């Protein structure tokens, strides 16, 4: 089982050392940052389970860091404990207003700190069912959501979303860049559903570069097209100037031969129960895989909606 990963943020190296020692008996992986800007870089590049954040720091104080994190659609659920000075009421209020999940006052007892961290981690236990990279619901919640939709017998649409040429990109640019592409794709999905979807819509991360959105019949095509529009604009920033200008990357295929691989695109297959009766979750997955396969054969980003009637 992976250790919970905690980021400690304070501009005093001695305090960071004391915090690390205080938590040394717990089963945590500890990361450290000396200022708010460094904290932001780490938070955006590494999956974390909790941030212990000092309020008063140079460059960017704790409140500013918290505000920036909570505005990020992909990071807003990351738990933050704000560390404030004794009697600094304004700092406590500022931290809470910025979105901090809890606060602790210096100087504090190590046992109290450990207890508060355990409390926050228990509160976010449901994240264990989420994808560790994007924090979107993983396979168990996805299956539960699809089963629930089938039970209601109402009309629905399931958008299966997949990145094209992602393996070649990952092999060429490395896993860190590949992970950022996955995270940015998740941000695009969240933003699009907020703009075009409804309150009951669901977004899940199946794994790797595969995602799913459960929405209404009416919104499915609008959501799919908006995802494509956002992704096409964002995808150019994933490449260096040479590859962006060329419109392809040079990568080796499975036989070890160099090939010109087109830039990343996105394929979406929309499964609905509008024209056919769907009785089980596996049926949704099978139709979705078939539709994505058709979409991938088309040039650039595309979506295909299943309008076939059952025989």
C-alpha positions as CSV (number, residue, x, y, z in Angstrom):
1,X,0.0,0.0,0.0
2,X,1.4,3.4,-0.9
3,X,2.3,5.8,1.9
4,X,0.2,9.0,2.1
5,X,2.3,11.8,0.6
6,X,2.4,15.0,2.6
7,X,4.0,18.4,1.6
8,X,5.4,20.6,4.4
9,X,5.6,24.3,3.5
10,X,7.5,26.8,5.6
11,X,10.2,29.4,5.0
12,X,12.2,28.3,8.1
13,X,14.3,25.1,7.4
14,X,14.5,24.4,11.1
15,X,10.7,24.3,11.4
16,X,10.5,22.0,8.4
17,X,13.0,19.7,10.1
18,X,11.0,19.7,13.4
19,X,7.8,18.9,11.4
20,X,9.5,16.1,9.6
21,X,10.8,14.6,12.9
22,X,7.3,15.0,14.5
23,X,5.8,13.0,11.7
24,X,8.6,10.5,11.4
25,X,6.9,7.8,13.4
26,X,3.9,8.0,11.1
27,X,3.8,6.0,7.8
28,X,4.0,9.1,5.6
29,X,6.2,10.1,2.6
30,X,7.4,13.7,3.4
31,X,8.1,16.4,0.8
32,X,9.3,19.9,1.8
33,X,9.1,23.4,0.2
34,X,10.6,26.7,1.5
35,X,8.2,29.1,0.0
36,X,4.8,29.4,-1.7
37,X,6.1,29.4,-5.3
38,X,8.1,26.2,-4.7
39,X,5.0,24.7,-3.1
40,X,2.9,25.5,-6.1
41,X,5.4,23.8,-8.4
42,X,5.5,20.6,-6.3
43,X,1.7,20.5,-5.9
44,X,1.2,20.8,-9.7
45,X,3.8,18.2,-10.5
46,X,3.3,15.4,-7.9
47,X,0.2,13.7,-6.6
48,X,-0.3,14.6,-2.9
49,X,-2.6,13.5,-0.1
50,X,-2.3,16.6,2.1
51,X,-0.5,19.9,2.4
52,X,0.7,21.5,5.8
53,X,1.0,25.1,4.8
54,X,2.5,28.0,6.9
55,X,0.5,31.2,6.6
56,X,3.3,33.8,6.7
57,X,5.9,33.3,4.0
58,X,7.8,35.5,1.5
59,X,7.1,35.5,-2.2
60,X,3.6,34.0,-1.8
61,X,1.9,33.6,1.6
62,X,-0.2,30.6,2.6
63,X,-3.4,32.3,1.8
64,X,-2.3,33.1,-1.7
65,X,-1.1,29.5,-2.2
66,X,-4.4,28.1,-0.9
67,X,-6.5,30.4,-3.2
68,X,-4.5,29.3,-6.2
69,X,-4.8,25.6,-5.4
70,X,-8.5,25.8,-4.7
71,X,-9.1,27.6,-8.0
72,X,-7.6,24.7,-9.9
73,X,-10.3,22.3,-11.0
74,X,-8.0,19.3,-10.7
75,X,-6.5,20.3,-7.3
76,X,-9.4,21.9,-5.4
77,X,-10.0,18.7,-3.4
78,X,-6.4,18.5,-2.1
79,X,-6.7,18.9,1.7
80,X,-4.8,21.8,3.2
81,X,-4.0,22.4,6.9
82,X,-3.0,26.0,7.5
83,X,-0.4,26.7,10.2
84,X,-0.8,30.1,11.9
85,X,0.9,32.0,14.7
86,X,-0.5,32.1,18.3
87,X,-3.3,34.7,18.6
88,X,-3.2,35.6,14.9
89,X,-7.0,35.6,14.4
90,X,-6.9,37.3,11.1
91,X,-4.6,34.6,9.7
92,X,-7.0,31.8,10.8
93,X,-9.9,33.6,9.2
94,X,-7.9,34.3,6.1
95,X,-6.9,30.7,5.7
96,X,-10.4,29.4,6.2
97,X,-11.8,31.9,3.7
98,X,-9.1,30.9,1.2
99,X,-10.4,27.3,1.4
100,X,-8.2,25.7,4.0
101,X,-9.7,22.5,5.4
102,X,-8.3,23.0,8.9
103,X,-5.8,25.0,10.8
104,X,-3.3,24.5,13.7
105,X,-1.6,27.1,15.8
106,X,2.1,27.4,16.5
107,X,3.6,26.2,18.8
108,X,1.6,22.9,18.7
109,X,1.9,19.5,20.2
110,X,3.2,16.8,17.8
111,X,0.4,14.5,18.9
112,X,-2.2,17.1,18.1
113,X,-0.7,17.6,14.6
114,X,-0.7,13.9,13.9
115,X,-4.3,13.6,15.1
116,X,-5.4,16.4,12.8
117,X,-3.6,14.9,9.8
118,X,-5.1,11.5,10.4
119,X,-8.6,13.1,10.7
120,X,-8.2,14.9,7.4
121,X,-6.9,11.8,5.7
122,X,-9.8,9.7,7.0
123,X,-12.2,12.4,5.8
124,X,-10.8,12.0,2.3
125,X,-10.7,8.2,2.4
126,X,-13.0,8.1,-0.6
127,X,-10.1,9.3,-2.7
128,X,-8.6,5.9,-2.4
129,X,-11.2,4.9,-5.0
130,X,-10.0,7.8,-7.3
131,X,-7.3,7.7,-9.9
132,X,-4.1,8.8,-8.1
133,X,-3.0,11.0,-10.9
134,X,-6.1,13.1,-11.6
135,X,-8.2,12.4,-8.4
136,X,-11.2,11.7,-10.6
137,X,-13.4,8.8,-9.7
138,X,-11.8,5.5,-10.7
139,X,-13.2,2.2,-12.0
140,X,-15.4,1.2,-8.9
141,X,-17.3,4.5,-8.8
142,X,-17.6,4.4,-12.6
143,X,-19.2,1.0,-12.5
144,X,-21.5,2.1,-9.7
145,X,-22.6,5.2,-11.7
146,X,-23.3,3.2,-14.8
147,X,-25.2,0.6,-12.8
148,X,-27.3,3.3,-11.2
149,X,-28.1,4.8,-14.6
150,X,-29.3,1.4,-15.9
151,X,-31.5,0.9,-12.8
152,X,-33.3,4.2,-13.3
153,X,-34.2,3.2,-16.9
154,X,-34.0,6.9,-17.9
155,X,-32.3,8.0,-21.1
156,X,-28.6,8.7,-20.8
157,X,-25.4,9.2,-22.8
158,X,-21.9,7.8,-21.9
159,X,-18.9,9.5,-23.6
160,X,-15.8,7.3,-23.8
161,X,-12.8,9.6,-24.3
162,X,-9.3,8.4,-25.4
163,X,-6.2,10.2,-26.5
164,X,-4.7,9.2,-29.9
165,X,-0.9,8.7,-30.4
166,X,-0.4,9.1,-26.6
167,X,2.1,6.2,-26.3
168,X,4.4,7.7,-28.9
169,X,4.2,11.1,-27.1
170,X,5.0,9.4,-23.7
171,X,8.0,7.5,-25.2
172,X,9.3,10.7,-26.8
173,X,8.7,13.3,-24.1
174,X,8.8,11.1,-21.0
175,X,6.3,10.2,-18.3
176,X,6.4,13.5,-16.5
177,X,5.2,15.3,-19.6
178,X,2.8,12.5,-20.3
179,X,1.3,12.8,-16.8
180,X,0.8,16.5,-17.3
181,X,-1.1,15.8,-20.6
182,X,-3.4,13.5,-18.7
183,X,-3.9,16.1,-15.9
184,X,-4.7,18.8,-18.5
185,X,-7.1,16.6,-20.2
186,X,-8.9,16.0,-16.9
187,X,-9.1,19.8,-16.4
188,X,-10.6,20.2,-19.8
189,X,-13.3,17.6,-19.1
190,X,-14.2,19.1,-15.7
191,X,-14.3,22.6,-17.2
192,X,-16.5,21.5,-20.2
193,X,-19.0,19.6,-18.0
194,X,-19.3,22.6,-15.8
195,X,-20.0,24.8,-18.8
196,X,-22.2,22.5,-20.9
197,X,-23.4,19.7,-18.6
198,X,-25.9,19.3,-15.8
199,X,-25.7,18.9,-12.0
200,X,-26.0,15.1,-12.2
201,X,-23.2,14.6,-14.8
202,X,-20.4,12.3,-13.8
203,X,-16.7,12.3,-14.9
204,X,-14.5,9.3,-14.3
205,X,-10.9,8.3,-15.1
206,X,-10.8,4.7,-16.3
207,X,-6.9,4.7,-16.3
208,X,-4.1,5.9,-18.5
209,X,-5.5,8.2,-21.2
210,X,-9.0,6.8,-21.0
211,X,-11.9,8.8,-19.4
212,X,-15.6,8.6,-19.3
213,X,-18.4,11.2,-18.9
214,X,-22.0,10.2,-18.1
215,X,-24.5,12.9,-19.1
216,X,-27.8,13.6,-20.8
217,X,-28.7,12.9,-24.4
218,X,-29.1,16.6,-25.1
219,X,-25.7,17.6,-23.7
220,X,-23.6,14.8,-25.0
221,X,-22.7,16.2,-28.5
222,X,-22.2,19.7,-27.2
223,X,-19.9,18.4,-24.5
224,X,-17.9,16.3,-26.9
225,X,-17.4,19.1,-29.4
226,X,-16.3,21.5,-26.7
227,X,-13.8,19.0,-25.3
228,X,-12.4,18.7,-28.8
229,X,-12.2,22.5,-29.2
230,X,-10.4,22.9,-25.9
231,X,-8.0,20.0,-26.5
232,X,-7.0,21.1,-29.9
233,X,-6.0,24.5,-28.5
234,X,-4.2,23.1,-25.5
235,X,-2.4,20.3,-27.3
236,X,0.1,22.6,-29.1
237,X,1.6,23.6,-25.8
238,X,2.6,20.0,-25.1
239,X,5.3,20.1,-27.8
240,X,8.6,21.8,-28.4
241,X,8.9,24.4,-31.2
242,X,10.3,22.0,-33.7
243,X,7.6,19.3,-33.3
244,X,4.9,22.0,-33.2
245,X,6.1,23.5,-36.4
246,X,6.5,20.1,-38.2
247,X,3.1,18.9,-37.0
248,X,4.5,15.5,-36.0
249,X,7.1,13.8,-33.9
250,X,9.7,11.3,-35.0
251,X,9.3,8.1,-32.9
252,X,10.0,4.4,-33.3
253,X,7.2,1.9,-34.0
254,X,6.9,-1.5,-32.5
255,X,9.4,-2.9,-35.0
256,X,11.9,-0.3,-34.0
257,X,11.6,1.7,-37.2
258,X,11.4,5.5,-37.1
259,X,8.0,6.9,-38.1
260,X,6.4,10.4,-38.3
261,X,3.7,10.3,-35.7
262,X,0.9,12.9,-35.9
263,X,0.4,15.2,-32.9
264,X,-2.0,14.2,-30.1
265,X,-5.7,14.2,-30.8
266,X,-8.7,13.0,-28.9
267,X,-11.4,10.5,-29.9
268,X,-14.8,10.2,-28.3
269,X,-17.5,7.5,-28.6
270,X,-21.0,8.4,-27.4
271,X,-23.1,5.4,-26.2
272,X,-26.8,6.0,-25.6
273,X,-29.9,4.0,-24.9
274,X,-31.9,6.3,-27.2
275,X,-32.4,3.7,-30.0
276,X,-31.5,0.5,-28.3
277,X,-32.1,-1.2,-24.9
278,X,-28.9,-1.5,-22.8
279,X,-29.2,-4.1,-20.0
280,X,-25.8,-4.3,-18.5
281,X,-22.6,-2.3,-17.9
282,X,-20.4,-4.5,-20.0
283,X,-22.7,-3.7,-23.0
284,X,-22.0,0.0,-22.6
285,X,-18.2,-0.7,-22.5
286,X,-18.3,-2.8,-25.6
287,X,-20.2,-0.3,-27.7
288,X,-18.0,2.5,-26.4
289,X,-14.8,0.7,-27.4
290,X,-16.3,0.1,-30.9
291,X,-17.3,3.7,-31.3
292,X,-13.8,5.0,-30.2
293,X,-12.2,2.6,-32.7
294,X,-14.2,4.2,-35.5
295,X,-13.4,7.7,-34.3
296,X,-9.7,6.9,-34.2
297,X,-9.8,6.1,-37.9
298,X,-10.8,9.6,-38.7
299,X,-8.3,12.5,-39.0
300,X,-7.6,14.6,-36.0
301,X,-10.0,14.9,-33.1
302,X,-13.5,13.5,-33.6
303,X,-16.6,12.1,-31.9
304,X,-19.1,9.5,-33.0
305,X,-22.5,9.1,-31.5
306,X,-24.2,5.7,-31.8
307,X,-27.5,6.1,-33.6
308,X,-27.9,2.5,-34.7
309,X,-31.2,0.8,-33.8
310,X,-31.2,-2.6,-32.3
311,X,-32.3,-5.4,-34.6
